[in-house]
């Protein structure tokens, strides 16, 4: 089968058809109006002629003569020739002609019905008489007493009307032909313009490109956001909607980007900054690359590629935790090796009592064993996080302690557990970074202070947060620390902490701590946890910890 008709030809044919229908319709309407106006003009002329003849004193006076036609016929012919009508016929009350273009018809009765004018009314219409079909007017002739004594019939042949009508069509038909030609030429030009605007593509090619574009935009993992020259959204793919937490991407198209996303991200997208930039959007850290879009040298907007750095940070945090555990195990192995050397030396010296005393003194083990009972932290993930952060702090020469009064029952809600780990991890990282070598960090995690809520408190002995920064310390890019190598951006960890807390219905605040540094406190309401369930969960969580402590004390006594 051959190729279907091209888009250009379809557009041309459709537009030519529209032009021709419009021109023909307009022409027919104009002809009908012109014909009606021509008849109206002749009608007005014929009524005026008939009424003037019916009122002429010479005509009225001739009705009393022995031979009325001798007076009326010359007058009627003069009026006929002067008014350019086909005939002017005057009759008496019996319909006998006193005048006629053909003198042989004088004295004969009229060939059409004279009832209407002889009844005192005016008749207008088309009738067929001795001269043929004609457009005529009949008016009555009244005497001095108001009685009808005859009629005047004035008319013009339909053939003459048709000839006048056709004679005036030349200009109209020429105008219609010019309009049709201009419409066809304009249609061809519009078709070329449209084809040029769509780069000469056919409908099948456009459909294929659109399907490919949709599949590509909504299938890739990176978020794509595009705005026009007025900074209004024109594209939000599925990945971008997920990253920006937009429930219905199509519903936000056409809206200003600043009304849909965070102001900082909106500014980066609209500015078209080429370097990749870390931007905080909600609780996500996004790596944004934006650029201006130019078509034919004209800027039509900008497009941004969004990558979720939050997931990468989570992976890096897990790797960092694993590295911390590995470093802690290496440190413990190193300390254990030193311990064995000391014991070996004391035994070689024969001082068995000193060796036994040394073993009892260091029997607590290295930095990992001090959290063996998790200090009341029954949630495994949270305990593992604190353990990894403590190992990392130990490698940095910083002492990280967990408040012995800490208490946390197992958390069933996986999403809330992730939020808690995010808050605790960011607070501990912030405190460790604030300390110097030999510093001290104290963490407290408690779910027994208020029903259905968890309090996370972290103290450090660093320089603290200046009073003038405490109100803004949770805002993006606000930090009291010096720039660190390898970090592209500072001041977003605490922002994420507050945003997570507020999303859950809690709050985060900072004050001066007892160690002279900063104290960060975050209150996190636990979804679905009541006061009664908290108490029972605390009892279940406390039992294993106490049993473990009793076992260790018994082992030391033995």
C-alpha atoms as one frame of an Amber mdcrd trajectory, in Angstrom:
protein
   0.000   0.000   0.000   1.322   3.414  -0.908   2.118   6.094   1.577  -0.872
   8.021   2.895  -1.442  11.655   2.010   1.130  14.002   3.534   0.246  16.443
   6.290   0.940  19.421   4.013  -1.472  18.155   1.361  -4.131  17.373   3.992
  -3.845  20.870   5.430  -4.032  22.428   1.960  -7.099  20.442   0.912  -8.901
  21.078   4.173  -8.231  24.802   4.073  -9.161  25.045   0.369 -12.422  23.238
   1.115 -13.130  25.655   3.970 -12.319  28.654   1.749 -14.518  27.425  -1.104
 -17.463  26.619   1.164 -17.126  30.044   2.780 -16.835  31.882  -0.544 -19.710
  29.994  -2.173 -21.909  30.462   0.859 -21.081  34.139   1.000 -21.680  34.522
  -2.738 -25.089  32.827  -2.646 -26.113  34.940   0.319 -24.931  38.105  -1.423
 -26.883  37.167  -4.583 -30.057  36.572  -2.635 -29.658  39.894  -0.841 -28.944
  41.694  -4.109 -31.983  40.154  -5.812 -34.180  41.088  -2.866 -32.858  44.640
  -2.851 -33.453  44.897  -6.618 -37.075  43.826  -6.207 -37.544  46.187  -3.276
 -36.186  49.062  -5.349 -38.503  48.312  -8.291 -41.401  47.836  -5.891 -40.884
  51.250  -4.317 -40.611  52.844  -7.778 -43.726  51.102  -9.091 -45.810  52.057
  -6.036 -44.724  55.667  -6.363 -45.548  55.709 -10.099 -48.930  53.999  -9.633
 -50.004  56.284  -6.803 -48.915  59.419  -8.660 -50.898  58.343 -11.773 -53.919
  57.490  -9.621 -53.918  61.037  -8.218 -53.297  62.987 -11.447 -56.202  65.383
 -12.051 -56.003  64.780 -15.786 -56.483  61.064 -15.240 -59.347  61.572 -12.800
 -61.052  64.072 -15.108 -60.748  61.784 -18.147 -62.988  59.159 -16.548 -66.021
  61.440 -17.302 -65.104  61.857 -20.988 -66.776  59.992 -23.797 -63.395  58.514
 -24.800 -61.201  58.347 -21.641 -58.430  56.473 -23.441 -57.766  59.419 -25.729
 -56.535  61.390 -22.714 -55.219  58.614 -20.454 -53.174  56.627 -23.054 -50.731
  59.475 -23.914 -50.240  60.380 -20.258 -49.639  56.716 -19.260 -47.070  56.261
 -22.030 -45.185  59.394 -20.997 -45.089  58.195 -17.386 -44.017  54.682 -18.504
 -41.105  55.931 -20.534 -40.045  58.394 -17.847 -40.139  55.872 -14.992 -38.474
  53.007 -16.902 -41.188  50.427 -16.255 -42.642  47.905 -18.683 -46.221  49.117
 -18.613 -48.671  51.548 -16.986 -52.247  50.279 -17.394 -55.302  52.282 -16.265
 -58.733  50.579 -16.083 -62.199  51.478 -14.953 -64.168  49.778 -12.176 -65.092
  46.957 -14.563 -61.454  46.253 -15.453 -61.654  47.720 -18.971 -58.293  49.087
 -20.118 -57.917  52.808 -20.868 -54.167  52.474 -21.525 -51.698  49.776 -22.556
 -48.240  49.607 -24.204 -50.014  47.763 -27.042 -52.817  50.118 -28.222 -54.712
  47.139 -29.643 -55.353  45.967 -26.057 -57.169  49.201 -25.113 -60.858  48.619
 -24.493 -60.322  44.978 -23.520 -60.723  43.670 -19.947 -57.502  42.983 -18.019
 -56.184  39.406 -18.100 -55.472  39.203 -14.338 -57.784  39.395 -11.359 -58.505
  43.078 -10.417 -60.453  42.203  -7.271 -57.856  43.397  -4.730 -57.252  46.937
  -6.066 -60.944  47.406  -6.878 -61.665  46.580  -3.228 -59.544  49.570  -2.188
 -56.290  47.732  -1.323 -52.825  47.747  -2.870 -51.569  44.544  -4.508 -47.891
  43.636  -4.975 -46.801  40.392  -6.615 -45.887  38.442  -9.727 -48.588  37.637
 -12.276 -48.648  36.534 -15.885 -50.412  38.915 -18.225 -50.524  39.579 -21.933
 -46.868  40.684 -21.905 -45.670  37.676 -19.874 -44.744  37.140 -16.195 -44.147
  40.473 -14.505 -43.476  41.964 -11.065 -46.397  44.368 -10.664 -48.166  46.805
  -8.350 -51.901  47.585  -8.484 -53.410  50.584  -6.664 -57.049  51.770  -6.609
 -58.293  55.080  -8.114 -60.728  56.930  -5.859 -63.246  59.598  -6.872 -64.096
  62.689  -4.850 -66.497  60.680  -2.706 -63.883  58.042  -1.844 -65.410  55.411
  -4.068 -63.194  53.159  -6.205 -63.703  54.032  -9.862 -60.741  52.189 -11.337
 -57.166  50.961 -10.905 -53.631  51.675 -12.031 -51.335  48.686 -12.714 -47.592
  49.320 -13.023 -45.140  46.463 -13.627 -41.846  45.247 -15.013 -41.248  41.962
 -16.748 -39.482  39.227 -14.755 -37.137  38.818 -17.709 -36.062  42.438 -17.362
 -35.571  41.974 -13.595 -33.446  38.923 -14.305 -31.410  40.793 -16.858 -30.773
  43.644 -14.400 -29.829  41.128 -11.690 -27.415  39.216 -13.929 -25.940  42.443
 -15.178 -24.915  43.374 -11.649 -23.349  39.990 -10.864 -20.136  40.584 -12.771
 -18.491  42.620 -10.033 -19.726  40.280  -7.314 -18.461  37.165  -9.092 -15.109
  38.833  -9.746 -14.788  39.738  -6.059 -15.685  36.172  -5.056 -13.114  34.756
  -7.461 -10.415  37.052  -6.089 -11.377  36.066  -2.521 -11.259  32.361  -3.390
  -7.863  32.735  -5.071  -6.497  34.685  -2.107  -7.874  32.037   0.261  -6.208
  29.198  -1.653  -2.881  31.028  -1.810  -3.141  31.880   1.900  -3.960  28.256
   2.715  -0.893  27.058   0.869   1.242  29.619   2.704  -0.211  28.645   6.099
   0.481  24.992   5.316   4.122  25.795   4.584   4.419  27.841   7.790   2.951
  25.026   9.891   5.198  22.466   8.263   8.208  24.665   8.941   7.164  25.125
  12.558   6.979  21.350  13.088  10.251  20.809  11.196   8.577  19.066   8.278
   7.438  16.097  10.378   4.478  13.930   9.474   1.778  12.947  12.029   3.152
   9.404  12.423   6.616  10.798  13.059   5.282  13.307  15.597   3.337  10.566
  17.400   6.394   8.323  17.473   8.585  11.112  18.839   5.980  11.952  21.496
   5.694   8.334  22.597   9.472   8.030  22.739   9.715  11.285  24.713   7.085
  10.162  27.210   8.744   6.789  27.670  12.165   8.383  28.097  11.110  11.190
  30.453   8.972   9.039  32.699  11.197   5.987  32.567  14.513   7.451  33.731
  15.393   7.558  37.417  16.599  11.164  37.447  14.031  13.850  38.065  13.416
  16.328  35.253  11.781  19.709  35.807  11.374  22.287  33.027  10.070  25.847
  33.202   9.284  28.356  30.456  10.576  31.896  30.097   8.036  33.075  32.700
   9.282  30.464  35.229   6.093  28.412  34.918   6.277  24.619  35.087   5.958
  22.867  31.730   7.384  19.440  32.616   7.581  17.316  35.760   8.426  13.658
  35.181   7.553  10.791  37.539  10.933  10.752  39.278  10.789  14.505  39.942
   7.236  14.188  41.281   8.447  11.510  43.693  11.457  13.539  44.844   9.419
  16.733  45.277   6.413  14.885  46.770   4.005  16.139  44.088   0.925  13.916
  44.080  -0.440  14.995  40.670   2.282  16.280  38.307  -0.199  17.302  35.607
  -2.104  19.499  38.092   0.910  21.763  38.731   1.792  22.387  35.087   1.371
  26.052  34.225   1.863  27.211  37.815   4.882  29.306  38.906   7.691  27.028
  40.063   8.085  29.076  43.260   4.520  28.096  44.263   5.235  24.365  43.973
   8.769  23.725  45.288  10.984  25.186  48.014  12.209  28.743  47.276  15.859
  27.708  47.128  15.198  24.936  44.602  12.913  27.228  42.588  15.690  29.806
  42.365  18.231  27.245  41.151  15.842  25.878  38.508  14.835  29.301  37.205
  18.404  30.653  37.179  19.711  27.835  34.978  22.971  27.433  36.912  25.229
  25.014  35.095  27.349  23.732  38.066  25.779  20.951  40.110  24.418  22.309
  43.374  23.286  20.624  46.586  19.787  21.830  47.461  17.614  20.900  50.410
  14.028  20.157  49.348  11.816  19.157  52.217  13.813  16.452  53.977  15.708
  15.409  50.870  19.160  16.516  49.813  19.065  16.894  46.031  21.941  17.298
  43.614  20.603  19.749  41.021  22.054  20.500  37.607  20.139  23.172  35.713
  20.751  24.916  32.428  19.015  27.417  30.163  17.261  26.018  27.099  17.844
  27.822  23.797  16.076  27.196  20.490  17.291  29.046  17.396  19.351  31.322
  19.629  16.357  32.305  21.771  16.007  31.328  25.442  12.691  29.583  26.048
  13.195  28.546  29.678  15.368  26.222  31.727  15.529  22.555  32.641  16.884
  20.926  35.779  18.051  17.385  36.487  17.427  16.244  40.072  19.347  13.428
  41.728  18.458  12.192  45.188  21.560  12.703  47.280  19.566  11.568  50.345
  19.725   7.937  49.266  23.422   8.331  48.502  23.965   9.909  51.915  22.128
   6.988  53.501  24.360   4.518  51.685  27.447   6.504  52.646  26.229   6.623
  56.238  25.799   2.848  56.238  29.267   2.423  54.756  30.605   4.881  57.288
  28.972   2.869  60.051  30.469  -0.341  58.716  33.845   1.378  58.455  33.397
   2.613  62.010  32.683  -0.890  63.216  35.699  -2.181  61.303  37.883   0.577
  62.779  36.484  -0.183  66.216  37.238  -3.885  65.834  40.728  -3.044  64.633
  41.225  -0.761  67.635  39.867  -3.451  69.957  42.169  -5.999  68.346  45.103
  -3.649  68.826  44.186  -3.064  72.490  43.649  -6.784  73.034  47.073  -7.479
  71.533  48.614  -4.949  73.925  46.731  -6.567  76.800  48.081  -9.990  75.857
  51.602  -8.572  75.725  51.232  -7.132  79.222  49.844 -10.406  80.578  52.579
 -12.364  78.828  55.261 -10.108  80.334  53.825 -10.365  83.875  53.692 -14.163
  83.600  57.285 -14.299  82.356  58.277 -12.210  85.366  56.460 -14.723  87.553
  54.079 -12.100  88.982  50.892 -14.150  88.668  48.889 -11.992  91.105  49.698
  -8.844  89.119  48.624 -10.590  85.904  45.301 -11.668  87.460  44.662  -8.143
  88.795  45.437  -6.619  85.383  43.050  -9.050  83.681  40.259  -8.107  86.127
  40.946  -4.408  85.622  40.733  -4.477  81.818  38.161  -7.244  81.591  35.531
  -4.782  80.408  37.059  -4.959  76.946  37.454  -2.276  74.314  35.101   0.399
  73.117  32.499  -1.995  71.697  31.777  -4.005  74.822  30.587  -1.042  76.866
  27.325  -1.064  74.901  26.783  -4.780  75.208  23.578  -4.245  77.183  22.649
  -1.297  74.899  22.123   0.845  78.006  18.349   0.348  77.827  18.127   0.764
  74.039  16.023  -2.204  72.958  15.584  -1.012  69.360  18.297  -2.828  67.426
  18.820  -0.313  64.605  19.115   2.655  66.959  21.535   0.755  69.213  23.624
  -0.271  66.207  23.768   3.348  65.017  24.935   4.642  68.409  27.499   1.832
  68.573  28.886   2.719  65.122  29.002   6.444  65.931  30.772   5.688  69.226
  33.421   3.641  67.431  33.977   6.432  64.933  34.221   9.020  67.713  36.704
   6.820  69.558  38.927   6.731  66.471  38.784  10.543  66.389  39.821  10.779
  69.997  36.356  11.822  71.199  34.458  10.117  73.986  30.826   9.395  73.118
  28.721   8.198  76.039  25.137   7.034  76.227  23.190   8.277  79.229  22.600
   5.260  81.530  19.002   6.436  82.007  18.338   6.068  78.290  15.378   3.872
  77.448  13.886   2.924  74.079  11.439   0.104  73.443  11.487  -1.728  70.101
   9.854   0.363  67.349   7.455  -1.473  65.067   6.858   1.328  62.547   9.640
   1.019  59.958   9.137   4.545  58.607   9.322   6.099  62.067  12.375   3.979
  62.871  14.061   5.429  59.781  13.134   8.957  60.901  14.543   8.304  64.391
  17.807   6.960  62.954  18.045  10.067  60.731  17.574  12.403  63.696  19.966
  10.552  66.021  22.627  10.128  63.328  22.581  13.813  62.315  22.691  15.019
  65.936  25.613  12.740  66.809  27.526  13.716  63.654  26.936  17.373  64.445
  28.160  16.941  68.049  31.265  14.935  67.058  32.210  17.555  64.463  31.822
  20.300  67.066  34.270  18.653  69.495  38.038  18.776  69.423  40.495  16.023
  70.273  39.710  14.714  73.730  36.180  16.101  73.650  33.115  14.501  75.097
  29.605  13.841  73.704  26.690  12.580  75.775  23.537  11.188  74.143  20.224
  10.433  75.765  17.348   8.610  74.043  14.235   8.185  76.170  10.682   7.119
  75.514   9.685   7.169  79.195   9.463  10.930  79.754   6.155  11.606  77.983
   3.507   9.135  76.806   3.729   8.372  73.092   6.855  10.457  72.483  10.619
   9.985  72.274  13.089  12.593  73.470  16.529  12.666  71.859  19.085  14.866
  73.598  22.732  15.285  72.627  25.282  17.339  74.632  28.829  18.201  73.652
  31.661  20.197  75.189  32.510  22.056  71.998  32.289  25.815  71.445  28.478
  25.708  71.439  26.059  27.707  69.316  26.318  31.501  69.653  23.177  33.090
  71.065  22.632  35.109  67.899  22.600  31.908  65.780  20.322  29.773  67.941
  17.125  31.051  66.319  18.448  30.332  62.806  20.703  27.304  63.370  18.064
  24.961  61.899  17.814  26.939  58.649  19.662  25.764  55.502  23.295  26.909
  55.144  23.414  28.251  58.728  26.268  26.688  60.710  28.600  27.635  63.493
  31.406  25.380  62.201  34.289  26.188  59.907  34.183  24.831  56.333  35.355
  21.221  56.158  37.318  19.707  53.354  35.376  17.300  51.166  32.018  18.777
  52.104  30.333  20.711  49.329  27.842  22.250  51.654  27.368  22.721  55.401
  24.317  23.500  57.487  21.737  21.010  56.165  21.884  18.204  58.760  20.136
  20.205  61.487  17.626  21.497  58.935  16.661  17.916  58.113  16.365  17.171
  61.856  13.872  19.975  62.427  11.878  19.158  59.285  11.558  15.516  60.287
  10.511  16.525  63.803   7.891  18.982  62.578   6.512  16.521  60.051   5.924
  14.091  62.898   4.347  16.814  65.043   7.379  17.442  67.275  10.012  20.133
  67.567  13.782  20.624  67.788  15.571  23.319  69.761  19.071  24.190  70.986
  20.432  25.701  74.178  23.664  25.909  76.143  24.581  22.519  77.589  25.932
  21.660  81.047  29.368  20.847  79.558  29.676  24.344  78.121  28.860  23.334
  74.566  25.520  22.898  72.798  22.541  20.835  73.879  20.190  19.773  71.085
  16.828  18.358  72.112  14.316  16.823  69.717  10.821  15.632  70.661   9.386
  13.000  68.322   5.770  11.815  68.762   5.532   8.083  68.020   2.693   7.266
  65.600   0.169   4.853  67.137   1.899   4.516  70.526  -0.122   5.244  73.685
   0.953   5.674  77.287  -0.145   2.135  78.231   1.691   0.512  75.361   4.778
   2.581  76.267   4.774   1.231  79.824   4.386  -2.403  78.784   7.009  -2.009
  76.067   9.418  -0.467  78.612   8.926  -3.438  80.943   9.603  -5.886  78.110
  12.657  -3.933  77.007  14.082  -3.606  80.533  14.006  -7.328  81.391  16.731
  -8.540  78.991  19.038  -5.666  79.916  18.790  -6.420  83.629  19.300 -10.150
  83.058  22.397  -9.439  81.004  23.834  -7.166  83.705  23.211  -9.800  86.423
  24.924 -12.449  84.326  28.006 -10.265  83.877  28.226  -9.476  87.606  27.995
 -13.186  88.402  30.750 -13.949  85.910  33.039 -11.307  87.463  32.474 -12.672
  90.987  33.357 -16.152  89.856
